[in-house]
Amino acid sequence: MRKPRILLIVGGGIAAYKSCELVRLIRKNGAEVTCVLTEGGAQFVTAMTLAALSENPVHTTLWDLTAEVEMGHIQLSRQADLVVVCPATANLLAKMAAGIADDLATTLLLATDKPVLAVPAMNVRMWLHAATQRNVATLVESGVTVLDPDEGMMACGEFGPGRLPEPDAVWHAIAAMLGLTETPVGPVADAHDLGGLSASLISRSTVSSAVFGEDLPDLPPLPELPTPAAAPAEPGLLLSRKGKAKAAPPTDAEAINHLVSGQSEPEPLPELLGEQLADDPLTFQPDFEEDPPHRPLFGKHVLITAGPTHEPIDPVRYIANRSSGKQGFAIAAAAAQLGARVTLVSGPVTLPTPVGVDRVDVETAREMAEAVKRALPVDVAIMVAAVADWRTMDVASEKMKKRGSAPPALRLTENPDILAMVSVSDKRPKLVVGFAAETEKVIQHATEKRQRKGADWIVANDVSGDVMGGNINAVHIVTAQGVESLPEMPKDDVARALVERIADALVPPASSDPR
Ligand SMILES: Cc1cc2nc3c(=O)[nH]c(=O)nc-3n(C[C@H](O)[C@H](O)[C@H](O)COP(=O)(O)O)c2cc1C
């Protein structure tokens, strides 16, 4: 089995020095790396440093007579399994988006037929500039994976998004794109910090599994590019439209039976019920026999997310979606019935906590991501929640008032991608199951999502009818082995069917891989 090959393009940003550490990490994790240094990049790191660390020649110019006898620039762009631009300067992003090819790096990027990962780093104003955001949206739309920059204090003294994610987070994204999600990574402060690895894990094409081993998912290249998660329709004014989903009851804040907090306790049981449960944990769960072999998830820890998230705009308004949480709660109940220890991280919903389930209530996507991180490690993660894709960049501290003629513009930013975060976590569960609510091309989009997010299974459902908020669901379970379509049935039955399949996958026959 040959080593995966990475072509690393180092752009002219202050964070270029971190590319040296990235080269070291890539090699430490068993991959090969060849570097291309832009003219700007060479102002910050030397070709000598990168050559010494990569133990490969460093390419700096298109006008290399020796290499170009063999069309070296085309060869370079094709030999790699993945092209990584790190740091991706505002200038490089702009040239990539416009299809400019005026130096070796940009020519390679235009010529390559391999997936491309761009890791932007720049001053916060440069990052937030409408031109940069437009360029990023164009790149995402055309299939380039663009990592969110981290937020924090910048070299220029300003604070905000624009910092290069730490090299280990970049490595995790590389590993995810190469399908090497379980590759060991050296100890890192907080490898899966929300800023660094969130969102936009959208690969242009599949890396051949033949290169890396037999057991990797081997799905055909994506037939159609996915919709970008963070492409503003107009700079500075972004309105989200979520397809044809309709008709779910609005959530009633008064009826929420848990306070919103990161660490709430499981709902207390009535006294008598508590006593009965102490004697027999299967009380009121008559469908399962008492002895452990009939509770196949006994001893397993299952993490489930459910419901919507609410992203505040001001003290009284928020961005949300129509998810009721019913499907996630039903899955939590079914997993508990099969004997699992269940942690249910729930967005704001009006549902009672299923018996035997530990519930953590959260409000926003970022709180959900934190609660999920805290719950790891687990044996299985089932990410059912309909996490809001976006949140507003600024939350007004006072209720926003009507002003004159124009409504206020909401500036949106991407939320953490919790499913992708769990999939690339160094505490990755044995089985990661995501949900895909689709309104069209349900199976195709779910198949693409499984690859993009690094999940083992995607459970896809068509939400163009009354699924969101209703009691009936029809799902397709997309795995590496294929697609199983279940008939329309009550959400409780969908939950039971899914959890039974999870139990079958997790608990041997023999030592088969659950994925
Ligand atoms: C000290 C210094 C630091 C810079 N840091 C960045 C940066 O972090 N990100 C960025 O996009 N541009 C940065 N620039 C501007 C780029 O170097 C400039 O746009 C250059 O043309 C980028 O070249 P490249 O795209 O070939 O890398 C910096 C410039 C200077 C002088």
The ligand as a Tripos MOL2 file, in Angstrom:
@<TRIPOS>MOLECULE
LIG
   31    33     1     0     0
SMALL
NO_CHARGES

@<TRIPOS>ATOM
      1 C1          3.8320   41.2090    6.8710 C.3       1 LIG1
      2 C2          2.7480   40.7710    5.9510 C.ar      1 LIG1
      3 C3          1.8450   39.8480    6.3800 C.ar      1 LIG1
      4 C4          0.8110   39.4260    5.5470 C.ar      1 LIG1
      5 N1         -0.0570   38.4970    6.0000 N.ar      1 LIG1
      6 C5         -1.0770   38.1110    5.1950 C.ar      1 LIG1
      7 C6         -2.0010   37.1400    5.6660 C.ar      1 LIG1
      8 O1         -1.8930   36.6220    6.7800 O.2       1 LIG1
      9 N2         -2.9990   36.7780    4.8370 N.ar      1 LIG1
     10 C7         -3.1350   37.3030    3.5960 C.ar      1 LIG1
     11 O2         -4.0920   36.9360    2.9110 O.2       1 LIG1
     12 N3         -2.2740   38.2160    3.1280 N.ar      1 LIG1
     13 C8         -1.2370   38.6320    3.8920 C.ar      1 LIG1
     14 N4         -0.3580   39.5620    3.4230 N.ar      1 LIG1
     15 C9         -0.5140   40.0580    2.0520 C.3       1 LIG1
     16 C10         0.0380   39.0450    1.0610 C.3       1 LIG1
     17 O3          1.3840   38.7480    1.3430 O.3       1 LIG1
     18 C11        -0.0840   39.5190   -0.3670 C.3       1 LIG1
     19 O4         -1.4660   39.6630   -0.6890 O.3       1 LIG1
     20 C12         0.5680   38.5930   -1.3520 C.3       1 LIG1
     21 O5          0.3260   39.0630   -2.6620 O.3       1 LIG1
     22 C13         0.0450   37.1670   -1.2130 C.3       1 LIG1
     23 O6          0.7350   36.3660   -2.1240 O.3       1 LIG1
     24 P1          0.3010   34.8610   -2.3940 P.3       1 LIG1
     25 O7         -1.1080   34.8810   -2.6850 O.co2     1 LIG1
     26 O8          1.1550   34.4170   -3.5200 O.co2     1 LIG1
     27 O9          0.5570   34.1230   -1.2000 O.co2     1 LIG1
     28 C14         0.6930   39.9770    4.2460 C.ar      1 LIG1
     29 C15         1.6250   40.9140    3.8090 C.ar      1 LIG1
     30 C16         2.6440   41.3140    4.6480 C.ar      1 LIG1
     31 C17         3.6270   42.3250    4.1470 C.3       1 LIG1
@<TRIPOS>BOND
     1     1     2 1
     2     2     3 ar
     3     2    30 ar
     4     3     4 ar
     5     4     5 ar
     6     4    28 ar
     7     5     6 ar
     8     6     7 ar
     9     6    13 1
    10     7     8 2
    11     7     9 ar
    12     9    10 ar
    13    10    11 2
    14    10    12 ar
    15    12    13 ar
    16    13    14 ar
    17    14    15 1
    18    14    28 ar
    19    15    16 1
    20    16    17 1
    21    16    18 1
    22    18    19 1
    23    18    20 1
    24    20    21 1
    25    20    22 1
    26    22    23 1
    27    23    24 1
    28    24    25 2
    29    24    26 1
    30    24    27 1
    31    28    29 ar
    32    29    30 ar
    33    30    31 1
@<TRIPOS>SUBSTRUCTURE
     1 LIG1         1 GROUP 0 **** ****
